[in-house]
Amino acid sequence: MGAALLSSGTIYQGFNIENVSYSLTICAERVAMINAILDGSKDFEKIVIAADSKDFPYPCGACLQFLSEFTRDMGIILVNGEGEIKETTLKRLFPNPFSSSELK
């Protein structure tokens, strides 16, 4: 799976980094976001997530939480292996992210 994040006019790429211990795998969305953060980018506009399967590659819960830590909303474009496209938003997929302020 791969991802491309648009931030401040620059595209940052990411790809799944698989690990035999599944919990240590890092998803493409987080890799792309980390690349943008390392470059000092802070204006996250949209992310494209692509996979070679028939199913659309929705972000996992960990990725949704991770993305929401850096932006409240952004466009999300999903592309499956047949070239079909679905558009949504972070807010639509994850309307109530966990926040440390909720613990107070």
Secondary structure as the mmCIF struct_conf table of DSSP 4:
data_model
#
loop_
_struct_conf.conf_type_id
_struct_conf.id
_struct_conf.beg_label_comp_id
_struct_conf.beg_label_asym_id
_struct_conf.beg_label_seq_id
_struct_conf.end_label_comp_id
_struct_conf.end_label_asym_id
_struct_conf.end_label_seq_id
STRN STRN1 GLY A 2 SER A 7
TURN_TY1_P TURN_TY1_P1 SER A 8 GLY A 9
STRN STRN2 THR A 10 PHE A 15
STRN STRN3 ILE A 17 ILE A 17
BEND BEND1 VAL A 20 SER A 21
HELX_RH_3T_P HELX_RH_3T_P1 TYR A 22 LEU A 24
STRN STRN4 ILE A 26 ILE A 26
HELX_RH_AL_P HELX_RH_AL_P1 ALA A 28 LEU A 38
TURN_TY1_P TURN_TY1_P2 ASP A 39 GLY A 40
STRN STRN5 PHE A 44 ALA A 50
BEND BEND2 ASP A 52 ASP A 55
HELX_LH_PP_P HELX_LH_PP_P1 TYR A 58 CYS A 60
HELX_RH_AL_P HELX_RH_AL_P2 GLY A 61 SER A 68
TURN_TY1_P TURN_TY1_P3 GLU A 69 PHE A 70
BEND BEND3 ARG A 72 ARG A 72
STRN STRN6 GLY A 75 VAL A 79
TURN_TY1_P TURN_TY1_P4 GLY A 81 GLU A 82
STRN STRN7 ILE A 85 THR A 89
HELX_RH_AL_P HELX_RH_AL_P3 LEU A 90 LEU A 93
BEND BEND4 PRO A 95 ASN A 96
HELX_RH_3T_P HELX_RH_3T_P2 SER A 100 LEU A 103
#
